[in-house]
Every structure is written in C-alpha cells, then in structure tokens.
Amino acid sequence: MNEVYILGGGRTDFKRNLKKEGKTIRHLIIEAGKKAIDDAKIDPAEIQAGTVGNFNAGQFTKQLQLGAFIPEIDPKLRGIPTMHTEAACASGALSVLLGAEWVMGGFYDVVLVVGAEQQKTMSSLDGSDVLGAAADYHNEKPEYGDFMFPKLFGRIAQIYIEKYGATEADLAQVAWKNYAHAKLNPLAQMRDADLTLDCASQVSDKNPSVAPPLKVSDCSQITDGAASVILVSGKYLEKIGRDKNKTARLLGYGHTTDYLPLDKKDAPTFSIARKAGEKAFRMANLKPREMQGAEVHDCFSITEIVAYEILGFAEPGKGVELVKSGATTLPQVRPEKTKATFRIPVNAGGGLIADGHPVGATGVRQVFEAYQQLTEQAGARQIEDARKFLTFNMGGSLTTSVAMVWGRD
C-alpha cells in the first residue's frame, strides 16, 4: 500500500454563527478547502479527488449534494470525482479514511478532504430532533423523548457509575480540563468562557442538569464549522521535493460498526468500538501508551472517560483515575507532576465540549489537530515532542468508531 501523508490543512473559527453572517454550509466548505490548499502550497490543479464529511445538512440547511461545492473552492477542481460520507458524528473521520484508502490503493495521489456542518439554523429543540437521526430514531425516540442524545449518554453515565462507582464530580474533571485547554486555542468556540472545577461539579442556575448525571458543562456545543486536510502519497511528496519527515503520516487505522440502538450494545465496555482502536494500534505496530497525544470524541464528558478505556489508555473502570491524575491535561494548564505512570494530553484544543462540535467536521478537525501537533504548529497548546498521535471519532451511541494513529518520522 502507498503511504499516506498530510500535506496541509485548515479550519474555521467555531465560535461563528453562519446564519447571522448570511452564509451557508457552501461558504464553510469553500473557506476550509481554500485554507487547506493555501497551507499545502500546491496548485489546486494537482488535486485529483475530493470528499466531504457531513451528517445532516439535508435537515439542518435543506442542502445536500455537498461534493458539488468542491469545484467552487477553485475552478481547477471542476470535474474531479467527489463523494459525501455520512456516519453521524463519525462522518468526518470516514471522509479522511475514504481519502486515505484512495491514496493507499493507488487510485489518487492528492485528495482534498473537507468536513462541515451548519447547525445554528433552528431552535435547540428542533436541532436535537435532527441529531436524533444518529440514533435508532423510531425506536429510541419514544423511549427517550426530546433531547435524545444527552439522555442516551446520561444513561451510559448511569451504567458506568453503577458499575464502577464514579461520581458527577469525576465527570466534571473532563469538562474543566477541556474548557481550560480551549483557552489556549484561538479558534475554539468556548475560548472566552470560564469554567471552574467547582462550577462544573455542581448543578446550579448557570449549570443546570440536562440528563442526570450530565449537566450543561458535560455536553458538547451546537456549532457551525468546517475543517480540511490534503492527503497525499509518498511518491507525490518526492515528486514535488517535500521532506516526508516534516509532516504527519498515517500509521494505522481501525473502523467498526455496532448495532444502532444503545440497549443492544455492551455499555460501558463497548467491545466493538474497542476493536477499532485495537486494529489501529496493530496496524501501526504501536501500543496505546506510546502515544504522546490524542484527540478523542468527548460529545459528553462520560464519552471521554469511556474512550480512555476503549483505547487502552486506562483499564476498565480506571478512566476516572486517569483524568483525575492529570495525565490527560496539558502541562501548560496543570504543570505539577502527574500521579500516572505516563502523560498523554487529550483534547489539547478543547475537544468537542469546548472547541466545538460541528458534527460532520469533527473527525476532520481532529486529524487537522493531529497534523498541527505533529508539525509543531499548535501554538500555546503544543504538546512537547509529539511524535505519535491518536484520533478517535465515533458516531451515534458508539455505533460507528474510527481510530487513526498518526506519526512523524
């Protein structure tokens, strides 16, 4: 198989409200795509194919056929083949994976991947109903009612707490950490927000309960945004005279799909999601604790804790201990020595909770963050000496899982 590298990438500011700007998802795709091309410093005519990750633009914006916006990024892209991938919140990672497999298989040498979502187009109640399409809507909606996803993950949190004895205050550690990280990220949605650990731990007027034990601070944001990367083959890098050692390479990946309804999954173990991580590490010939950083899917605080265990960063039931030890917090935020045997900053840009969660863009944004960290372009949130990095994007109630290991030689 051909090696796959990231030549460039870009993203939008997740704090924006596109509707207030008079813009649409078309503008997000165009803006993010242009940024990736500019960052890669290549002629757009070199791009041979494109893919767009998006969850539900049909309902959020009444617009589909999103691949047709790629030619609007630059007229030289008119005529290239494009595809749209959808797997709920894992839609972006699937687009990255599709592009990577095109390059690996020798079909194309240069692929543009864009992930985008415009969600601030309707009320929170209506938006929640649209997001419900990522669950087993016709069977789970009658059981969980409005705001299905907080309730689904509230149920996962309840199961975890009952099994392992965790507390609401333990979940708050994730929220506090990710808000603190977001302050170091100039494009994060919640970069200007202050969240103390005390506030994150308690129900209050400022932080009401949403789906016990989850509070507002435990939940990811409603976000408009896009992210993009340009994936290329090793032979293309050689052709244009770029140094392979100065960019990020895909070392391994895993992709699995579980049953759609939550009650058919083995929560909180999620053995099918676990297989995605195992496949990625096996392909990369690396172990979880050989990573220097990770971006994991924290649509809710409980999800990050469960992800630690799914990915092998912590033993079952020990995810809470990992976050409380400080091992997953940037030294810039928590400089004291961690009690853990290793340190792996997780969601250094704020994660979905504080950087933002434009659903179809999230998986691509995670990969762009990996690229920035591995090429030492992450600014104030830079992970020191990052050489191996994991991304984990999932859709539904851990239905579709995509894990990717990235590295810099």
Backbone hydrogen bonds, N-H to C=O, Kabsch-Sander energy under -0.5 kcal/mol:
donor,donor_aa,acceptor,acceptor_aa,energy
2,N,104,M,-2.2
5,Y,232,V,-2.9
6,I,248,A,-2.4
7,L,5,Y,-0.6
7,L,230,I,-2.9
8,G,230,I,-0.8
10,G,228,S,-2.2
12,T,226,A,-2.2
14,F,12,T,-0.6
14,F,187,L,-2.1
16,R,13,D,-1.2
18,L,16,R,-0.5
21,E,17,N,-1.2
22,G,18,L,-0.6
22,G,19,K,-1.1
23,K,18,L,-2.9
27,H,24,T,-0.7
28,L,24,T,-1.3
29,I,25,I,-2.3
30,I,26,R,-2.2
31,E,27,H,-2.6
32,A,28,L,-2.6
33,G,29,I,-2.2
34,K,30,I,-2.4
35,K,31,E,-1.9
36,A,32,A,-1.9
37,I,33,G,-2.1
38,D,34,K,-2.7
39,D,35,K,-2.4
40,A,36,A,-2.3
41,K,37,I,-1.3
42,I,37,I,-1.1
46,E,43,D,-2.8
47,I,44,P,-1.6
48,Q,110,V,-2.4
49,A,110,V,-0.9
50,G,81,P,-2.2
51,T,112,L,-2.1
52,V,83,M,-2.8
53,G,114,V,-3.1
54,N,52,V,-0.6
54,N,85,T,-2.1
59,Q,56,N,-0.8
60,F,56,N,-2.6
61,T,57,A,-2.4
62,K,57,A,-0.8
63,Q,57,A,-1.7
68,A,65,Q,-1.4
69,F,66,L,-2.1
70,I,67,G,-1.3
72,E,69,F,-0.8
73,I,69,F,-0.5
73,I,70,I,-1.7
74,D,70,I,-0.7
77,L,74,D,-2.5
78,R,75,P,-1.6
80,I,77,L,-1.7
83,M,50,G,-1.2
85,T,52,V,-2.2
87,A,88,A,-0.6
90,A,87,A,-2.1
91,S,88,A,-1.8
94,L,90,A,-2.0
95,S,91,S,-1.5
96,V,92,G,-2.0
97,L,93,A,-2.7
98,L,94,L,-2.7
99,G,95,S,-2.5
100,A,96,V,-2.7
101,E,97,L,-2.5
102,W,98,L,-2.0
103,V,99,G,-1.9
104,M,100,A,-3.2
105,G,101,E,-2.4
106,G,103,V,-1.3
107,F,102,W,-2.0
108,Y,102,W,-1.1
111,V,231,L,-2.8
112,L,49,A,-2.4
113,V,111,V,-0.5
113,V,229,V,-2.8
114,V,51,T,-2.6
115,G,227,A,-2.9
116,A,53,G,-2.4
117,E,225,G,-2.1
119,Q,117,E,-0.5
121,T,119,Q,-2.1
122,M,119,Q,-0.7
127,G,123,S,-2.9
128,S,124,S,-2.2
129,D,125,L,-1.5
130,V,126,D,-1.9
131,L,127,G,-2.3
132,G,128,S,-1.2
133,A,130,V,-1.6
134,A,131,L,-2.2
135,A,132,G,-1.9
137,Y,135,A,-1.9
139,N,136,D,-1.4
140,E,136,D,-3.6
141,K,137,Y,-2.2
144,Y,140,E,-3.1
145,G,141,K,-2.9
151,K,147,F,-1.4
152,L,148,M,-2.8
153,F,149,F,-2.5
154,G,150,P,-2.0
155,R,151,K,-2.0
156,I,152,L,-1.7
157,A,153,F,-2.3
158,Q,154,G,-2.3
159,I,155,R,-2.5
160,Y,156,I,-2.5
161,I,157,A,-2.9
162,E,158,Q,-2.6
163,K,159,I,-2.0
164,Y,160,Y,-2.9
165,G,161,I,-2.3
171,L,167,T,-1.5
172,A,168,E,-1.8
173,Q,169,A,-0.7
173,Q,170,D,-0.9
174,V,170,D,-0.6
174,V,171,L,-1.2
175,A,171,L,-1.2
176,W,172,A,-2.9
177,K,173,Q,-2.2
178,N,174,V,-2.5
179,Y,175,A,-2.2
180,A,176,W,-2.3
181,H,177,K,-2.4
182,A,178,N,-2.0
183,K,179,Y,-1.0
184,L,181,H,-2.1
185,N,182,A,-1.9
188,A,185,N,-1.6
189,Q,355,D,-2.2
190,M,354,A,-2.6
191,R,188,A,-1.2
193,A,190,M,-1.6
195,L,193,A,-0.5
200,A,196,T,-2.4
201,S,197,L,-1.2
202,Q,198,D,-0.7
202,Q,199,C,-0.8
204,S,207,N,-1.2
210,V,214,L,-2.7
211,A,214,L,-1.7
214,L,211,A,-2.6
216,V,208,P,-1.9
218,D,215,K,-1.6
219,C,216,V,-1.8
220,S,299,C,-2.3
221,Q,352,L,-1.3
223,T,221,Q,-0.6
223,T,357,H,-0.5
224,D,16,R,-0.6
225,G,117,E,-2.4
227,A,115,G,-2.3
228,S,10,G,-2.8
229,V,113,V,-2.1
230,I,8,G,-2.5
231,L,111,V,-2.6
231,L,229,V,-0.6
232,V,5,Y,-2.6
233,S,109,D,-1.6
234,G,3,E,-0.9
237,L,233,S,-1.7
238,E,234,G,-2.2
239,K,235,K,-2.1
240,I,236,Y,-2.0
241,G,237,L,-0.6
241,G,238,E,-0.9
242,R,237,L,-2.6
244,K,242,R,-0.6
246,K,243,D,-1.6
247,T,244,K,-1.1
248,A,6,I,-0.6
249,R,407,G,-3.1
250,L,4,V,-2.5
251,L,249,R,-0.6
251,L,405,V,-3.1
252,G,405,V,-1.4
254,G,403,A,-2.4
256,T,401,S,-2.1
258,D,399,T,-2.9
264,K,261,P,-1.2
265,K,262,L,-2.2
267,A,265,K,-1.3
269,T,266,D,-1.3
270,F,266,D,-2.4
274,R,270,F,-2.1
275,K,271,S,-1.3
276,A,272,I,-0.9
276,A,273,A,-0.8
277,G,273,A,-1.2
278,E,274,R,-2.2
279,K,275,K,-2.6
280,A,276,A,-2.0
281,F,277,G,-2.5
282,R,278,E,-2.3
283,M,279,K,-2.5
284,A,280,A,-2.0
285,N,281,F,-1.0
286,L,281,F,-2.2
290,E,287,K,-2.3
291,M,288,P,-1.6
292,Q,388,K,-2.9
293,G,388,K,-0.9
294,A,345,P,-1.8
295,E,390,L,-2.6
296,V,294,A,-0.5
297,H,392,F,-0.7
298,D,296,V,-1.0
301,S,218,D,-1.8
303,T,300,F,-0.9
304,E,300,F,-1.1
305,I,301,S,-1.5
306,V,302,I,-2.6
307,A,303,T,-2.4
308,Y,304,E,-2.0
309,E,305,I,-1.1
310,I,306,V,-2.6
311,L,307,A,-2.6
312,G,309,E,-0.6
313,F,308,Y,-2.1
314,A,308,Y,-1.5
318,K,315,E,-2.6
322,L,318,K,-1.7
323,V,319,G,-1.9
324,K,320,V,-2.5
325,S,321,E,-1.7
326,G,322,L,-0.6
326,G,323,V,-0.9
327,A,322,L,-1.0
328,T,322,L,-0.5
329,T,326,G,-1.3
333,V,330,L,-1.6
334,R,330,L,-2.6
339,K,325,S,-1.1
344,I,327,A,-2.1
346,V,328,T,-2.4
347,N,294,A,-2.6
350,G,347,N,-1.7
354,A,350,G,-2.0
355,D,351,G,-2.4
356,G,351,G,-1.2
359,V,357,H,-1.3
361,A,358,P,-2.8
362,T,358,P,-1.2
362,T,359,V,-0.8
365,R,361,A,-2.9
366,Q,362,T,-2.4
367,V,363,G,-1.3
368,F,364,V,-2.5
369,E,365,R,-2.3
370,A,366,Q,-2.2
371,Y,367,V,-2.4
372,Q,368,F,-2.5
373,Q,369,E,-2.8
374,L,370,A,-2.7
375,T,371,Y,-1.6
376,E,373,Q,-1.1
377,Q,372,Q,-3.4
378,A,372,Q,-0.5
381,R,378,A,-1.5
382,Q,379,G,-1.9
384,E,382,Q,-0.5
386,A,383,I,-1.1
387,R,385,D,-0.5
389,F,406,W,-3.1
390,L,293,G,-1.9
391,T,404,M,-2.7
392,F,295,E,-2.7
393,N,402,V,-2.5
395,G,400,T,-2.6
398,L,396,G,-1.7
399,T,395,G,-2.4
400,T,395,G,-1.8
401,S,256,T,-2.5
402,V,393,N,-2.6
403,A,254,G,-2.5
404,M,391,T,-2.6
405,V,252,G,-3.0
406,W,389,F,-3.5
406,W,404,M,-0.5
407,G,249,R,-2.5
408,R,387,R,-2.2
